[in-house]
Amino acid sequence: MIRLAMDLKSSAEILGTESATLLELVKRERIEGVIRLDDQWRISVFTLARMLATTPDTLLEFIEDYVLGQMIEEVESDEWLEGQKGREAYQSYLAEVSE
């Protein structure tokens, strides 16, 4: 299930600020859609969207694209093997694991 509330650090990153600065703003302005669970602050994606003057759909699409981009960057330098070379590499990995 998709999360509809984000942690304070991630929310601050989306807004381009520090966690402490965002928390100070939330407390000072008494922003709705912010809750504290188990000593962790959570901010609703609807609240974040409102703060950014956009829709929740647009915000979620942006977040998905950003996360996908990060995942692609993580594996960008991985070695690519095709066909027979790929099968041989896979077999060698399996042999290592079974030893």
C-alpha positions as CSV (number, residue, x, y, z in Angstrom):
1,M,0.0,0.0,0.0
2,I,1.2,3.5,-0.8
3,R,2.2,5.7,2.1
4,L,0.2,8.9,2.4
5,A,2.5,10.4,5.0
6,M,6.2,10.9,4.8
7,D,8.9,11.3,7.4
8,L,10.2,14.7,8.4
9,K,13.6,14.3,6.7
10,S,12.2,13.2,3.3
11,S,9.6,16.0,3.5
12,A,12.2,18.6,4.2
13,E,14.3,17.3,1.3
14,I,11.3,17.7,-1.0
15,L,10.9,21.2,0.2
16,G,14.6,22.0,-0.1
17,T,15.2,22.7,3.6
18,E,16.5,21.1,6.8
19,S,14.3,19.0,9.1
20,A,14.7,21.3,12.0
21,T,13.6,24.3,9.9
22,L,10.6,22.5,8.6
23,L,9.6,21.3,12.1
24,E,9.9,24.9,13.4
25,L,7.6,26.1,10.6
26,V,5.1,23.3,11.3
27,K,4.9,24.2,15.0
28,R,4.9,28.0,14.5
29,E,2.2,27.9,11.7
30,R,0.3,25.0,13.2
31,I,0.2,23.3,9.8
32,E,-2.6,20.7,9.5
33,G,-1.7,17.3,8.2
34,V,1.3,16.8,10.4
35,I,1.3,14.1,13.1
36,R,3.7,12.6,15.5
37,L,3.8,8.8,15.8
38,D,6.3,7.0,18.1
39,D,8.4,10.2,18.4
40,Q,8.6,10.5,14.6
41,W,7.0,13.3,12.7
42,R,5.0,12.5,9.6
43,I,3.7,14.9,7.0
44,S,0.7,14.1,4.8
45,V,1.5,14.1,1.0
46,F,-1.7,16.3,0.7
47,T,-0.1,18.8,3.1
48,L,3.1,18.8,1.1
49,A,1.3,19.2,-2.1
50,R,-0.7,22.2,-0.7
51,M,2.6,23.7,0.6
52,L,4.1,23.4,-2.9
53,A,0.9,24.7,-4.6
54,T,0.5,21.5,-6.6
55,T,-1.8,18.4,-6.6
56,P,-1.0,15.2,-4.6
57,D,-1.0,13.3,-7.9
58,T,1.7,15.6,-9.4
59,L,3.7,15.4,-6.2
60,L,3.5,11.6,-6.1
61,E,4.5,11.3,-9.8
62,F,7.5,13.6,-9.1
63,I,8.6,11.5,-6.1
64,E,8.2,8.2,-8.1
65,D,10.3,9.6,-10.9
66,Y,12.9,10.9,-8.5
67,V,13.2,7.5,-6.7
68,L,13.3,5.6,-10.0
69,G,16.1,7.9,-11.2
70,Q,18.1,7.2,-8.0
71,M,17.6,3.5,-8.5
72,I,18.8,3.7,-12.1
73,E,21.9,5.7,-11.0
74,E,22.7,3.0,-8.4
75,V,23.0,0.3,-11.0
76,E,24.3,2.4,-13.9
77,S,27.8,1.2,-13.5
78,D,26.9,-2.5,-13.1
79,E,28.3,-4.8,-15.7
80,W,25.8,-5.9,-18.5
81,L,26.1,-9.4,-19.9
82,E,24.0,-10.8,-22.8
83,G,23.3,-14.2,-24.2
84,Q,25.8,-16.9,-23.5
85,K,28.1,-14.7,-21.4
86,G,25.2,-13.8,-19.2
87,R,24.3,-17.5,-18.7
88,E,27.9,-18.4,-17.9
89,A,28.1,-15.6,-15.3
90,Y,24.8,-16.6,-13.7
91,Q,26.0,-20.2,-13.5
92,S,29.3,-19.1,-11.9
93,Y,27.3,-17.1,-9.3
94,L,25.1,-20.1,-8.5
95,A,28.2,-22.3,-8.1
96,E,29.8,-19.8,-5.7
97,V,26.6,-19.7,-3.6
98,S,26.2,-23.5,-3.4
99,E,29.8,-24.0,-2.2
